[in-house]
Amino acid sequence: MSMGTVWALLGAALSALLAGAGSAIGVGKAGQAAAGVITEDPSLFSKVLILQLLPGTQGIYGLLIAFITLTNIGIMGGSADMSVQKGMLYFAACLPMAVVGLISAICQAKAAVASIGLVAKKPDQFGKAMILPAMVETYAILALLVSILSIFGVSALA
């Protein structure tokens, strides 16, 4: 296995690892808040569950970037031999999703916790409560797009 492949694998692993860790932290924090609300009013379960799940999307995005990278570098069928420079480019292409995935999942959890509190006091404001953490999702999606475009750009290089 070449050092280029090692760099590319490291990028894929970091994308899944950091975005997944951020999502685990975020879903956990939101879940704690949701559990508190459900003890007071079990009828709000479906509303707070949706808010709890929002920080989990970054982990999915990180996993997607890892799969796309592994496929493009030949680990999942094909030849996984590449130059160090190309491997480092794959590594760099994975970083937006890795870093933004970690940070945005934790930040989204904070917004979700606040929104869960809003739903606890005013269940009829669920639509507005959804928008607040969903705004943080925008930056995770932008990072996802940058990583995808970068990975396909690297794979097109000779």
N, C-alpha and C positions, 0 to 999 in steps of 0.2 A: 504494500500500500504506500502510495506516495505522500509526501508532506502536504501537497495540494489537497488531496482527498481528506487528510486529517483536518485541515483548516475548514473545508466545506462541511464536514461532519460536525465540527465544533459549532459552526454557525447554526446548523439545523438543530442541534441539541439545545443550544442556548435559546433559540426561538421557542421551542416547545417547553423548555424548563422554566424560563423567566415568565413568559406569558401565562403558563399553567400555574406557577406559584402565585402570581398576582391574582389570578382568578380564584384560586383556592382560598387565599386570604380574604378576598372581596366577598365571595359567596358565604364564607364563614361569618364575617362581620354582619352582613345583611341578614343572615339566618338567625343570628342572635337577636337582632332587633325584631325580626318577624315573629320569632317564638314568643317574645314578650307581648306583642300585640295579640297573637292568637290566644294566649291565656286569658286575656280580657274579653275578646270577641272572636270566637272561632269562625264566625261567618265571613271574616275578612281574609281567610286563608288563601283563597285564589288570588286576591289582589296583592297581598304581600309576597306570595310565592313568585309572582311575575317580577316584582321588584328585586327579590333576592337573586333571581337567576341572571339578571342583566350583567353583573360583573363576570359571569362565567364565559361570556362570548370570547374574551381575549384569549383564553386557553384554547378554544377551538381554532381561532385564527393562528395562533402560534403553532399548533399541530398541523394545520394546513400548510403553512410555510415550510415546516420540517418535511412533510411528505413531498411537496413540490421540489424542494431542494434534493432530497434523496433520490427522487425519480430522475431529475435532470443530471445528477452527477454519476448515475449508473449504479448506485448501491442496490436499487431494487430491480436489477436486471440490466446487464450491459457491462461496460468497462468503466471502472471507477478510478482510472488513472488520469491525473491532470497535473498541470504545472502548479508550482507554489503560488504564482501570481493569480492564476484563475481560481484556485482554492480560496485565496484571501479575498478575492472579489465576491465569491459566494458567501464567505463569512460576513463581509460588509453588507451584502444584500439582505442578510437575515437580521442584522442588528436593529433596523427600525421596528420590526415587529417584536423582537425580544425586549427591547428597552421600553418602548411605548406601551407594549402589552402589559408589562409589569406595573408601570406607573399608572396607566389609565384604569386598570382593573381595581387598584386600591383606591384611586380617586373616585371612581364610579361607585364603589361600595359606600363611600362617605355620603355621596349624593343619594344613593339608594336608602341608606339608613335614615337620612333626613326625610325622604319621601315616605318611607314606612311610617315615620312619626306623624306625618301629615295625614296619611290615610287612616291612622288610628283615631285621630281627632275629627277628621272630616272625610268619611269614606266616599262622599259624592265628588270629591276633588281628585279622584284616582287618575283621570286623564292628564291633568296638570302635573300630578306627582310623577307620572311616567316620563314626561318630557325632560325633567331635570336630570336624572341620571342618563337618559338617552343622549343628551347633548355631549356627554363625555365620550360616548361611543363613537362619535364623529372622528375623534383623533385616533382611535384604534383602527377604524376603517381606513383612514388616510395612511397610516403606517402599513397596514395590510397591503394596500395598493402599491405603495412605494416598494415594499419588499417583493411583491409579485413581479412588478415591472422590471425591477433590478435583476431578479433571478433569471427571467427570460432574456433580459439583455445580456447577461453574462453567458448564458448558454448559447447565444447566437455568435459569440466571439469565436474566432478560430483558435 
